[in-house]
């Protein structure tokens, strides 16, 4: 098995002159240090107003696709959104359904069942769409860029295909009528990390602009009486139901809670553009201006949306939404997001919560089995971990791969059985290996080994013949070995240095919790030495501690860890606020410790 070497703990560097400049602009000193260490040099890079969003016109084919949709709406052509079965695909579908209906389109949706059809616009799902509703136009969300056969089948059946996606394309593109994807060749859109829901949101902005230009906006309901701002000459969004020549424009800003949820759930890099989308969505959630389904998922999780953070979206709401796609059918999750009936949304959220508990139980068993497999097999000094168990659940293999990757700091792919004779894998990678590119290299060097694949740098999915698993494991190992360096295989934990005892206060932690943190803009974590004054196991799988630091006592917890801490520890942690019985206190979430 690969070694579990102690990680190297480093401190992010923050230039003193940049910190001083940020403080002069009004940033609190502790936050200024943290922002400077993440490359922020001015408050301008922290602005979250909608006017700072990247211009829609810079996205290749966006205006053309908006024109095609405007024509389709005018001629009452039937539209069908083909969604993906994760949270990004579900929220993208909900954005499209809500906006297109408001624009007067005849639109429905279809989401492939993971267990019957697999991922994307496959020929089988195209034939199902044709048989069920005979749409004129298929609109993919969060998929389609690799659907060569599915697009060809749609063309054969007389259905046009519009692809909206954000996954990395291959050397050629499907023969769709129109494609928007910030990562396709020739696209100059600056935010290459836009999630699938973000791409769909931009398309709806462009469609509204096109309908506005045609004087064709006439939604079936009057504008909201809340926040009726004036309509700027060319705004990225209409605010509060701005009036146009054809009627009152739908307020697309109301969709931002969905955009925030999908963006955080897909773990895309939170560049400036994505941080604006997430911050604006959170602002609306905190103000109670969210879809009934999002409100219901907060409710079943016993979380207060007034204090919602990006972490709540990623670790509270998204897992419940994803549970539908992992265990049954994501149509359940999409229905939760598109209904305006609060009672129905609540009933669906209760079912999603039940599915999420079931998912956790399955995941726990699979995780234990995976750890046993790694420890029991001769991986020796392998730089990759590829695992397959015929009994594993294909809806949970991605989570298990992520846990293995985190534990051993190795690219990991977990496989479960799919169609007869096939296995489907979900992989997670470390920073040194671009997973989608590595799989592409395997496919080139070993033609026919991988039946299909797709993804990003950090995560990817693929399908193999079950009989080819051992051959793939060796090929993937050889490919990764040629791409990784010894330094890539050494785990490094970056921290923001030490936190003075006087900064371990509820006010300071609340300050640290306010910005939008996530992938590419990591939440602050610190490293300090503590004396362990008490510790105990809670919930049979976590260690709860009482620590002493600079004359101050503080509670701490290390999740999914059962080994006792030494008397003095050097710990890497994130400070959080813990609410219990109406009392708020500081709690440290410990990621790693070692004897001091």
C-alpha positions in Angstrom: 0.0 0.0 0.0 1.2 3.6 -0.6 2.8 5.2 2.4 0.9 7.6 4.6 3.8 10.0 5.1 3.5 13.0 7.3 2.5 16.1 5.3 4.7 19.1 4.9 3.0 22.1 6.6 3.7 25.4 4.9 2.6 29.0 5.3 1.2 31.0 2.4 3.2 34.2 1.8 1.5 37.5 2.0 3.5 40.5 0.7 3.6 43.2 3.5 3.0 46.0 1.1 -0.1 44.4 -0.3 -1.4 43.7 3.2 -0.8 47.4 4.0 -2.6 48.6 0.8 -5.6 46.4 1.5 -5.8 47.7 5.1 -5.6 51.3 3.7 -8.7 50.4 1.5 -10.6 49.4 4.7 -10.0 45.7 4.9 -9.6 44.3 8.5 -5.9 43.4 9.1 -6.5 39.7 9.6 -8.5 39.4 6.4 -6.0 41.6 4.6 -3.3 39.1 5.4 -5.4 36.2 4.2 -6.6 37.9 1.0 -3.0 39.0 0.1 -1.9 35.4 0.4 -4.5 34.4 -2.2 -3.2 37.0 -4.8 -5.8 39.7 -4.0 -4.1 43.1 -4.4 -7.0 45.4 -4.4 -10.6 45.6 -3.1 -11.5 45.7 -6.8 -10.9 41.9 -6.9 -13.3 41.4 -4.0 -16.2 43.4 -5.5 -19.3 41.2 -5.7 -21.8 43.5 -7.5 -23.4 42.2 -10.6 -21.9 44.9 -12.8 -18.5 43.2 -12.3 -19.6 40.0 -14.0 -17.7 39.1 -17.2 -19.5 40.4 -20.3 -21.7 37.8 -21.9 -20.7 38.8 -25.5 -17.3 37.4 -25.0 -18.7 33.8 -24.9 -18.4 32.2 -28.3 -21.7 31.5 -30.0 -23.7 32.8 -27.1 -25.6 35.5 -29.1 -26.2 33.0 -31.9 -27.7 30.4 -29.6 -29.9 33.1 -28.0 -31.1 34.0 -31.4 -32.0 30.4 -32.2 -33.9 30.1 -29.0 -35.8 33.3 -29.6 -36.8 32.0 -33.0 -37.9 28.7 -31.4 -40.0 30.6 -28.9 -41.6 32.7 -31.5 -42.5 29.7 -33.7 -43.7 27.6 -30.7 -41.2 24.9 -31.3 -40.9 22.2 -28.6 -37.7 22.4 -26.5 -36.4 19.7 -24.3 -33.6 20.2 -21.8 -31.4 17.1 -21.4 -29.8 17.4 -17.9 -27.0 15.7 -16.0 -27.7 13.8 -12.9 -25.5 15.8 -10.5 -26.3 19.0 -8.6 -24.7 21.2 -11.3 -26.8 19.6 -14.0 -30.0 19.7 -11.8 -29.6 23.4 -11.0 -28.7 24.2 -14.7 -31.9 22.4 -15.7 -33.9 24.4 -13.2 -32.4 27.7 -14.3 -33.4 26.8 -17.9 -36.9 25.6 -17.0 -37.7 28.6 -14.9 -36.4 31.2 -17.3 -37.6 29.6 -20.6 -41.1 29.2 -19.1 -41.1 32.8 -18.0 -40.1 33.7 -21.6 -43.1 31.8 -22.9 -41.3 28.8 -24.3 -42.8 25.3 -24.7 -40.2 23.5 -22.7 -39.7 20.2 -20.8 -36.8 18.3 -19.4 -35.3 14.8 -19.4 -32.6 13.6 -17.1 -30.9 10.3 -17.8 -31.2 7.7 -15.0 -27.6 6.9 -14.0 -28.3 3.2 -13.8 -30.1 2.8 -17.1 -28.6 5.3 -19.5 -25.4 6.5 -18.0 -24.0 10.0 -18.5 -24.8 12.5 -21.2 -26.6 12.8 -24.5 -26.3 9.1 -25.5 -28.0 7.6 -28.5 -30.3 5.8 -26.1 -31.5 8.9 -24.3 -32.0 10.7 -27.7 -34.2 7.9 -28.8 -36.1 8.0 -25.5 -36.6 11.8 -25.9 -37.9 11.3 -29.4 -40.3 8.5 -28.4 -41.7 10.4 -25.3 -42.2 13.9 -26.6 -40.8 14.3 -30.2 -39.1 17.7 -29.4 -37.8 19.9 -32.1 -34.7 21.0 -30.2 -32.6 19.3 -27.5 -30.7 21.6 -25.2 -28.0 19.9 -23.2 -27.0 21.3 -19.8 -23.7 20.3 -18.1 -23.1 17.7 -20.8 -22.9 17.2 -24.5 -19.4 18.3 -25.5 -18.4 14.7 -25.8 -21.7 13.3 -27.1 -20.7 12.6 -30.7 -22.9 9.6 -31.2 -25.9 11.1 -29.4 -25.8 14.3 -31.5 -25.5 12.2 -34.6 -28.5 10.2 -33.6 -30.5 13.3 -32.9 -29.6 14.7 -36.3 -30.7 11.4 -37.9 -34.1 11.7 -36.1 -34.6 15.3 -37.2 -34.0 17.0 -33.8 -31.6 20.0 -33.6 -29.1 20.0 -30.7 -27.9 23.0 -28.8 -25.0 22.1 -26.5 -24.4 24.1 -23.2 -21.5 22.6 -21.3 -18.3 23.5 -19.4 -16.3 20.2 -19.6 -13.1 20.1 -21.5 -13.6 19.2 -25.2 -11.8 16.6 -27.3 -9.8 17.5 -30.4 -13.1 17.7 -32.4 -16.6 18.8 -31.5 -20.0 17.2 -32.0 -22.0 18.2 -35.1 -24.5 20.2 -33.1 -26.3 23.2 -34.5 -24.7 25.5 -31.9 -22.3 25.0 -28.9 -21.5 27.3 -26.0 -18.7 26.2 -23.7 -16.1 28.6 -22.2 -13.5 25.9 -22.7 -14.1 25.3 -26.4 -11.4 26.4 -28.9 -11.7 30.1 -29.9 -13.8 31.1 -26.9 -12.4 34.2 -25.2 -14.8 34.2 -22.2 -12.4 35.0 -19.3 -14.0 32.7 -16.6 -12.9 29.2 -17.8 -14.1 27.7 -14.6 -17.8 28.6 -15.1 -20.0 25.7 -14.0 -22.7 24.2 -16.2 -25.3 26.2 -14.3 -23.3 29.3 -14.9 -23.2 28.6 -18.6 -27.0 28.2 -18.7 -27.5 31.4 -16.7 -25.4 33.3 -19.2 -27.5 31.9 -22.0 -30.7 33.0 -20.3 -29.2 36.5 -19.9 -28.4 36.6 -23.6 -31.8 35.2 -24.5 -33.5 37.9 -22.5 -31.4 40.6 -24.2 -32.4 39.1 -27.6 -36.1 39.0 -26.7 -35.8 42.6 -25.3 -34.3 43.7 -28.7 -37.3 42.1 -30.5 -39.8 43.6 -28.1 -41.0 40.1 -27.4 -40.9 40.1 -23.6 -44.3 39.5 -22.2 -44.2 37.1 -19.2 -47.5 35.7 -17.9 -47.3 37.4 -14.5 -46.9 41.0 -13.3 -43.6 42.3 -11.9 -42.8 41.8 -8.2 -43.4 44.8 -6.1 -40.1 44.2 -4.3 -37.0 46.2 -5.3 -38.2 47.7 -8.5 -35.0 49.3 -9.6 -34.6 51.3 -12.8 -33.5 49.4 -15.8 -30.0 50.5 -16.9 -29.3 50.8 -20.7 -27.6 47.5 -21.0 -27.6 45.7 -17.7 -26.3 42.2 -17.0 -29.5 41.6 -15.2 -32.9 43.2 -14.9 -33.5 44.1 -11.3 -36.9 43.7 -9.7 -39.0 43.3 -12.9 -37.8 46.1 -15.1 -40.3 47.3 -17.8 -39.6 46.8 -21.5 -41.4 47.6 -24.7 -43.0 44.2 -24.7 -44.0 43.9 -21.1 -42.2 43.4 -17.8 -39.0 41.4 -17.9 -38.5 38.3 -15.7 -36.1 39.0 -12.9 -33.3 36.6 -13.8 -31.5 37.6 -10.6 -34.0 35.5 -8.8 -32.2 32.5 -10.3 -28.9 33.2 -8.6 -29.6 31.0 -5.5 -29.7 28.1 -8.0 -26.5 29.3 -9.7 -24.7 29.6 -6.4 -25.8 26.1 -5.4 -24.7 24.4 -8.6 -21.4 26.4 -8.7 -20.4 25.4 -5.2 -21.6 21.8 -5.6 -19.5 21.2 -8.7 -16.4 22.3 -6.9 -15.2 24.6 -9.8 -12.5 27.1 -9.0 -14.0 30.2 -7.4 -12.4 32.8 -9.6 -13.7 36.4 -9.4 -16.7 35.8 -11.7 -17.8 32.6 -9.8 -17.4 34.4 -6.5 -19.7 37.1 -7.6 -22.3 34.5 -8.7 -22.1 32.7 -5.4 -22.1 35.8 -3.3 -25.1 37.2 -5.0 -26.9 33.9 -4.6 -26.1 33.7 -0.9 -27.3 37.3 -0.4 -30.7 36.3 -1.8 -30.8 33.1 0.3 -30.0 35.0 3.5 -32.7 37.5 2.6 -35.3 34.7 2.2 -35.4 35.2 -1.6 -34.8 31.6 -2.7 -36.7 28.9 -4.5 -39.0 26.8 -2.2 -36.9 23.7 -2.8 -33.7 25.3 -1.6 -35.6 26.7 1.5 -37.0 23.2 2.1 -33.6 21.6 2.0 -32.2 24.1 4.5 -35.2 23.2 6.7 -34.8 19.5 6.7 -31.1 19.9 7.5 -32.1 22.2 10.5 -29.9 25.0 9.1 -30.8 28.7 9.2 -30.6 30.2 5.7 -30.3 33.6 7.2 -26.7 32.6 8.1 -26.0 30.6 4.9 -22.4 30.2 3.7 -20.9 28.6 0.7 -20.0 25.7 3.0 -23.7 25.2 3.8 -24.4 24.9 0.1 -21.6 22.4 -0.5 -22.0 20.2 2.6 -25.7 20.6 3.5 -27.8 21.3 0.5 -25.8 19.8 -2.3 -25.5 16.3 -0.8 -29.2 16.0 -0.4 -29.8 17.1 -3.9 -27.1 14.8 -5.2 -28.6 11.9 -3.3 -31.4 11.7 -5.8 -29.0 11.2 -8.7 -26.8 8.9 -6.8 -29.4 6.4 -5.6 -32.6 6.8 -7.7 -33.4 9.5 -10.3 -32.3 13.1 -10.4 -35.8 14.1 -11.7 -36.8 14.1 -8.1 -34.2 16.7 -7.3 -35.1 18.8 -10.3 -38.8 18.8 -9.4 -37.8 20.1 -5.9 -36.0 23.0 -7.6 -38.6 24.0 -10.1 -41.8 23.7 -8.1 -43.3 26.9 -6.6 -45.5 24.9 -4.3 -43.8 25.1 -0.8 -45.7 22.0 0.5 -44.6 19.9 -2.4 -41.0 21.2 -2.1 -41.0 20.2 1.6 -42.3 16.7 0.8 -39.6 16.2 -1.8 -36.9 17.6 0.5 -37.9 15.1 3.2 -37.5 12.3 0.7 -34.1 13.7 -0.4 -33.0 13.8 3.2 -33.9 10.2 3.6 -32.0 9.3 0.5 -29.0 11.2 1.7 -29.0 9.2 5.0 -29.2 6.0 2.9 -26.3 7.3 0.8 -24.2 8.0 3.8 -24.7 4.4 5.1 -23.7 2.9 1.7 -20.8 5.2 1.5 -19.5 4.3 4.9 -19.6 0.6 4.1 -17.9 1.1 0.7 -15.3 3.4 2.3 -14.3 0.7 4.9 -14.1 -1.9 2.1 -12.0 0.4 0.0 -9.6 1.0 2.8 -9.3 -2.7 3.5 -8.7 -3.3 -0.2 -5.9 -0.7 -0.3 -4.3 -2.0 2.9 -4.6 -5.7 1.8 -3.3 -5.5 -1.7 0.3 -5.0 -2.9 0.2 -1.5 -4.2 3.7 -1.0 -2.8 4.9 2.4 -4.1 2.2 2.9 -6.7 1.4 6.5 -7.6 -2.2 5.7 -8.4 -5.0 3.7 -6.8 -7.6 2.0 -9.0 -10.2 -0.2 -7.2 -13.1 -2.3 -8.3 -15.6 -4.3 -6.3 -18.6 -6.0 -8.0 -20.8 -5.1 -5.0 -20.1 -1.4 -5.0 -22.8 1.2 -5.8 -22.0 3.2 -8.9 -23.7 6.3 -7.4 -21.2 6.5 -4.6 -17.9 5.6 -6.2 -16.9 9.2 -6.8 -17.2 10.0 -3.1 -15.2 6.9 -2.2 -12.5 7.9 -4.7 -12.2 11.3 -3.1 -11.8 9.9 0.3 -9.0 7.5 -0.9 -7.3 10.4 -2.7 -7.4 12.5 0.5 -6.1 9.6 2.7 -3.2 8.6 0.5 -2.5 11.6 -1.6 -2.7 9.6 -4.8 -5.0 9.9 -7.9 -7.7 7.4 -7.2 -10.4 5.8 -9.3 -13.2 3.6 -7.9 -15.2 1.4 -10.2 -18.6 -0.3 -9.9 -20.6 -2.5 -12.3 -22.6 -0.7 -15.0 -24.1 -2.2 -18.1 -23.6 -5.9 -18.6 -19.9 -6.6 -19.1 -18.9 -3.0 -18.3 -17.7 -1.1 -15.2 -18.0 2.7 -14.6 -15.4 4.5 -12.7 -15.2 7.9 -11.0 -11.8 9.4 -10.3 -10.4 12.2 -8.2 -6.9 13.5 -8.6 -4.2 15.5 -6.8 -2.9 18.8 -8.0 0.1 17.3 -10.0 -2.1 15.2 -12.3 -4.7 16.5 -14.8 -7.0 13.6 -14.6 -8.9 14.1 -17.9 -5.7 14.6 -19.8 -4.2 11.5 -18.2 -7.2 9.4 -19.3 -6.9 10.9 -22.8 -3.3 9.8 -22.9 -4.2 6.3 -21.8 -6.9 6.2 -24.6 -4.3 7.3 -27.2 -1.7 4.8 -26.1 -4.2 1.9 -25.6 -6.9 2.2 -28.3 -10.2 0.6 -27.3 -9.3 0.2 -23.7 -11.5 3.1 -22.5 -14.9 3.0 -24.0 -15.7 6.6 -23.0 -14.5 9.2 -20.6 -14.7 12.9 -19.7 -14.1 15.4 -17.0 -11.8 18.0 -15.6 -8.3 18.3 -14.0 -9.5 17.1 -10.6 -12.3 14.8 -11.4 -13.3 12.5 -14.3 -15.5 9.6 -15.2 -14.9 6.6 -17.5 -16.3 3.3 -18.7 -14.4 0.1 -19.3 -15.1 -3.5 -20.1 -14.9 -5.4 -16.8 -12.4 -7.8 -18.2 -10.1 -4.9 -19.0 -9.8 -3.6 -15.4 -6.4 -5.0 -14.6 -5.0 -3.8 -18.0 -6.4 -0.3 -17.3 -5.0 -0.2 -13.8 -1.5 -0.9 -15.2 -1.9 1.5 -18.1 -3.1 4.3 -15.8 -0.3 3.7 -13.4 2.3 3.8 -16.2 0.8 7.0 -17.6 0.6 8.8 -14.2 4.2 7.7 -13.4 5.4 9.4 -16.6 3.5 12.6 -15.7 4.1 12.9 -11.9 7.2 13.9 -10.1 8.2 12.7 -6.6 7.3 16.2 -5.2 3.8 15.8 -6.6 3.3 12.7 -4.5 4.2 14.5 -1.3 1.2 15.9 0.5 1.5 19.6 1.4 -0.9 21.4 3.7 -0.9 25.2 3.1 -1.9 27.3 6.1 -2.2 31.0 6.9 0.2 30.8 9.7 -0.7 31.2 13.3 -3.7 32.8 14.9 -3.2 34.8 18.1 -5.3 33.7 21.1 -7.0 37.1 21.1 -8.1 36.4 17.5 -9.9 33.1 18.5 -13.1 35.0 19.2 -16.7 34.7 17.9 -16.3 38.1 16.2 -13.1 37.1 14.4 -14.4 33.8 13.3 -17.6 35.4 12.0 -15.4 37.8 10.1 -13.5 34.9 8.5 -16.7 33.2 7.6 -18.2 36.1 5.7 -16.3 35.9 2.4 -17.1 33.3 -0.3 -14.4 30.5 0.1 -14.0 27.4 -2.0 -12.0 25.6 -4.5 -9.3 27.9 -5.9 -10.0 30.5 -3.1 -9.5 28.3 0.0 -11.0 29.0 3.3 -8.5 30.2 6.0 -6.8 27.5 8.0 -4.1 28.0 10.6 -1.4 26.1 12.4 -0.6 26.4 16.1 0.6 24.4 19.1 -1.9 23.4 21.8 -2.0 21.4 25.0 -4.7 18.7 25.0 -6.5 18.9 28.3 -9.3 16.5 27.5 -10.5 14.2 24.6 -13.2 11.7 24.0 -14.9 9.9 21.1 -18.3 11.2 19.9 -20.7 9.5 17.6 -18.4 6.5 17.5 -16.2 8.1 14.8 -15.0 11.6 15.8 -12.6 12.9 18.4 -13.7 15.8 20.5 -11.0 17.7 22.4 -10.5 20.6 24.8 -7.4 22.5 24.0 -5.3 25.2 25.9 -3.6 27.9 23.9 -2.0 31.0 25.3 -4.1 30.9 28.5 -7.3 30.4 26.5 -9.4 27.2 26.4 -11.1 26.2 23.2 -13.2 23.2 22.0 -12.0 21.3 18.9 -13.1 18.3 16.9 -11.4 16.0 14.3 -14.0 14.3 12.1 -13.8 10.7 10.9 -10.7 10.0 13.1 -10.4 7.8 16.1 -6.7 7.9 17.1 -6.0 9.6 20.5 -4.1 12.9 20.4 -0.7 13.2 22.2 -0.5 15.6 25.2 0.9 18.5 23.1 0.0 18.8 19.4 0.8 20.9 16.4 -2.5 21.2 14.7 -3.8 22.5 11.4 -7.4 23.7 11.8 -10.2 25.9 10.6 -12.0 28.0 13.3 -15.8 27.8 13.1 -18.8 28.9 15.1 -20.6 26.1 16.9 -24.2 26.7 18.0 -25.7 24.5 20.7 -28.7 25.2 23.0 -28.8 28.8 21.8 -25.1 29.4 22.7 -22.5 30.3 20.1 -18.9 29.4 20.7 -15.7 28.9 18.8 -14.8 25.4 17.7 -11.7 24.3 15.8 -12.2 21.8 13.1 -8.8 20.0 13.0 -7.6 18.6 9.7 -4.2 17.3 10.9 -2.1 17.0 14.0 1.3 15.8 15.0 3.1 15.6 18.3 4.6 19.0 19.2 
